[in-house]
């Protein structure tokens, strides 16, 4: 009994599960590159690092699988604050960046989604390599800084260059390369604080031989083919940091329109310094002219005022900088206000009381501002009763006051405030203020019928406040009910006539507006204010705005229209129409939605249904397009090797598709297939009839033949129902003589094209494609599989037929397509040999089984196929899996060789051949693979046999050695 259980245990260890795959599948994604990279590191942490030289073209392709066809989107993490990845995402398979720049490096993500499962995301990090020209700067230690570099001074030559990867520096004096320790007077080191980015050459106590030409060579070791760069600096006993002089005044005060010239000259420095000008640390205006150290600003404006700096640099010590300010004269924004007697809390001007007139302007420069006062056009001087002051601690600078004490009837008149700049050249600003018995404080009212204001969205509305009094002040408008800006974007809007005009009024502008008097151009008293209500009516907003509904004849459905918001919202009416025909109408009660029911759709029921909802402001409409058009087909792209070689001059293509939502409309009776050569205008069409209803997910197949090599074709597929034509789908069919690069291969031999596998012309006989349902087992009933690897009698596999006239030892070889690997970069760098997992299922059942071998055939290795795997003898009536790692270094094929045994009961079959990128992974959970060392297997069997007294049994086991060769052991 122990032996029986033991054998069952060993048998279960070798059992394998069944793999099934449906048509609809969630997306998978891979990123491949165009081969322009300097280097590509293999996957680590599920991403690749793609290295490219600055200025090259980056081209990444996102290869996807899954059905329906996944949508692809490229995105990028921010490489810098200014990098917006061309301000959008890229929604196609290929990401192409011409003349890539360093800031465009970073991590790029390809995201694929088709609504099934989670989106598939892969990333690749792009590393942009570059090397800028190096710069040499010269410094002395701070305590020893002098105007010139004399003897017994320590000098530092610092070399810096921006690069990726980190730069390496070397120094040369004349033609002599300098290294640490080669000269006692020279030290070469990398300061810690710069993290190795700079290289400093230290010259201790300058000697005569130290005055020489020094070259700094920057190198990234020819990575990406980037050559080294160097810079020359001549060190002499005259080497000195720059000094400069400005031949201008500070500040420079000018009138608008004048031409200004700034002159900067060097007064020292070796090598000769270069001079540049900047304005407030920014660039100069476009109209400025620069000639050496002379800067000319023609016809200067107030916007060009500011601090101008001359900067001199010669890479010795720190740059020299001197600055001057340019002030452009100007007067603007003149205003006045009247303050009645502040001691008696009066708002009116009264005889015998005090009144103050204030005048304010903005002046540049403020210290040149001059004020004068006139009464009735005659100059007015300060006196005991007429006090003129030009400063007021309660108001900003640029203000003058006229205090009239003990106002008399003779003081009534027109007072003029005149502002000017002392040096002239700028027009004066004058403000007239009339003081008389008619000068009264303001009053503010809203005209009758002007509040509330009811308007419709999109109109132009005038909000109005009437202001009385003399003089009339400026009116300030603001929102009274919300802390939000006015329509012009400001918190307050000035109005000189009391009217606020709003153009193209929107619903967000509904609310309360405040108009208030300002102290400017009027009385400096407590502000008067009034409120104006604005109500903006707008048509109903409804949903859905537009919906397409696909229905078959005779079916029932309901249309629903819902009101989201409207003003006014109390009286809402609705009308349902089909085209122009009125179906029903009514008024909303407590509900905010209305329905229309169709009990059985007929042909007259197809068309556009409209639900129009109206109020006083207009109408909103829900629209529904009811159609019997079938949805578009979904081409199936994941058929491996859908293309096959038909004849020498033509090729064929297996076109496969599923139907999107086939049950939503009437049964699809046919498809119209249209084809044309790309670049041509002539279409060829045919009709593909459909028998019976199409199920959701059903894979439909149609073979395209007589396609001319090497032309590409545009294929258009249109479903047809009783309603008529449905939505079309296009795809491009391209001819390919060979597979350009290896993608994951899964070949189950279900297609007549057998995945572009070919028979070896030098073998003795061929492999045969068969299924158990069609195979004749009359002559050899005790050999070969009874189903394909998935357990289906209708499924196909490849096998060798060993019946006569086959002879013992004859060979049949099956070749995979040729795959290209080992990309070579344009700079001569060869990537490491990739690893692939080659796997297949085999069935070797019969007493005359010969051998099954697998070989690797590589381009350039003619006649020397490398043995990968072999197995001899009967393995029982079951499918088993073999896997082995391969490491091709050139374009390659895999060879599956079957050898005929001593008799006719020796059929060998293979199925589900796979080639996957990466190392062979552990077997899946639903299959069990078990390999024992020979010693462990013998110990286990000896233990089982010692427990049994039953009659002896004979059985075989197989074990795999470290080289991947499987051998048989019989007991």
Order of alpha helices (4+ residues) and beta strands (2+ residues): alpha-beta-beta-beta-beta-beta-beta-beta-beta-beta-beta-beta-beta-beta-beta-beta-beta-beta-beta-beta-beta-beta-beta-beta-beta-beta-beta-beta-beta-beta-beta-beta-beta-beta-beta-beta-beta-beta-beta-beta-beta-beta-beta-beta-beta-beta-beta-beta-beta-beta-beta-beta-beta-beta-beta-beta-beta-beta-beta-beta-beta-beta-beta-beta-beta-beta-beta-beta-beta-beta-alpha-beta-beta
